[in-house]
Amino acid sequence: MKIIQYLLKNPLSLLGILLLLFFVLVAVFAPIIAPPESFQISPYDTPRSSFWATPEPMSRDHYFGTTQGQFDIYYGLVWGTRTAFKIGIGVVLVSSIFGITIGSIAAYYGGLVDEILMRIVDIFMAVPFLIAAMVLTTLLGKGIGTMMIALSAFGWMSYARVIRSEILRIKEMDYVHAAKAYGVRDISLIFRHILPNAMFPVLVLATMATGSMVLAASALSFLGVGSEAGYADWGQFISYSRNWIVGQGDEPFKYWYTLFFPGMAIFLFVFSWNLVGDALRDILDPHIVQK
């Protein structure tokens, strides 16, 4: 009831949920919305009508036109939704689990353990995120899997810092001292009594980071170190438009569709996750008074 009341009073949050639901439906029904061709090895391989360099405008066969190399933009955007969810949720899941583990150990045991683990976090945070991910994907090779590994390897530190600060606050509460006095084991105390009460800010951070990871993955693909050529990835399609952002002669917007559609898909996807993250913060944070 509280959630419904909040959404009715906050149309932007409702918009974020509806946008995210739209992307979920597109991802679920991708085989129906954009059926793969029989000759495709993988449904994520975007079909191409020819190898002609110049993009073709929107038509009955290609609803959003084609890119450089004649990749179908409509097909790539539909199946790219699945790619976006795979990258966003997968990277956030792996990096949050690792970050929560490191932050929990550092905060609970404190002392030298905390000092060593937090200095490791500082070292990782000192490395530029996108550059580090780009170097690692270059070393590991192109592919969605390697891109997810690279983003996870340099995306866990914020979770460690956030969960550490929450546990440092919670472990001084009376119920934690009482549990220690009763002889509750450390593992049980952390996972059953402390973490459930410290997860709220991590949940908000993870929600907003989902969109950010998709944005970072798109940047890697745009730079040529992300997914393979022709893979249904929004960043890949932005890369195909780089030579056609400005048209020819007196038609500067002749190839606008090559940039607009994949760019709008990325924008709306990231925007929806940010709005949902804001809604979760406002709904779950006990310190925010709902009017």
WONORTA-V919496 format. One line per field, one symbol per residue. ss: DSSP state (@ for helix, = for strand, . for the rest). phi: phi as a letter, one per 20 degrees, with the letter a starting at -180 (. if undefined). psi: psi as a letter, one per 40 degrees, with the letter a starting at -180 (. if undefined). Layout:
BEGIN
ss=???
phi=???
psi=???
END
This chain:
BEGIN
ss=.@@@@@@@@.@@@@@@@@@@@@@@@@@@.@@@@...........=..=.................=....==@@@@@@@@@@@@@@@@@@@@@@@@@@@@@@@@@@@@@.@@@@@@@@@@@@@@@@..@@@@@@@@@@@@...@@@@@@@@@@...@@@@@@@@@@@@@@...@@@@@@@@....@@@@@@@@@@@@@.@@@@@@@@@@@@@@@@@@@@@@@........=..@@@@@@@.@@@...=..=.....@@@@@@@@@@@@@@@@@@@@@@@@@@@@.......
phi=.fffffffecffffffffffffffffffegfefcffffeffcfeeffceadffffdffbfecgdncefnmfffgffffffffffffffffffffffffffffffffffemlfffffffffffffffeggffffffffffeofqffffffffffccefffffffffffgfffefffffffffenffgffffeddeggedegfffffffffgfffffffffffffnddffgnffcgffffffefecfdfdlecfdfdgffdfffffffgffffffffffffffffeffeeefe
psi=ddddddddegddddddddddddddddddfddddghiidehdieehhiidaehdhiiiiaddgdeaiahefhhdddddddddddddddddddddddddddddddddddddabddddddddddddddehhddddddddddddiiiddddddddddfeeddddddddddddddeeiddddddddefhidddddddddddeeedddddddddddddddddddddddeeebiiheighddddddeedeedhahbegdfdfdddddddddddddddddddddddddddddheehhh.
END
